[in-house]
Amino acid sequence: MTVPIWVLAVAAGIIVSAVMAIKAGKEEREVELEIIEREGEVYMERLAKEREKRQGSLGT
């Protein structure tokens, strides 16, 4: 029993597509984590500035 070439080509395309989807998903998660980390740093800096402002106003 022989398998037509087009069936093999479709199967190969499905496999390549799945690998690319997994790779793209992994890269997207890494980028999202970097963005979240940067936003967290900005938020922590803002909190620190507010804390300094309050400490300054309490001392005066």
PEVENTA-V675701 format. One line per field, one symbol per residue. ss: DSSP state (~ for helix, > for strand, _ for the rest). phi: phi as a letter, one per 30 degrees, with the letter a starting at -180 (. if undefined). burial: + if it has 24 or more other C-alpha atoms within 12 Angstrom, else -. Layout:
# PEVENTA-V675701
ss = ???
phi = ???
burial = ???
This chain:
# PEVENTA-V675701
ss = ____~~~~~~~~~~~~~~~~~~~~~~~~~~~~~~~~~~~~~~~~~~~~~~~~~~~~~~~_
phi = .ccddddddddddddddddddddddddddddddddddddddddddddddddddddddddc
burial = ------------------------------------------------------------
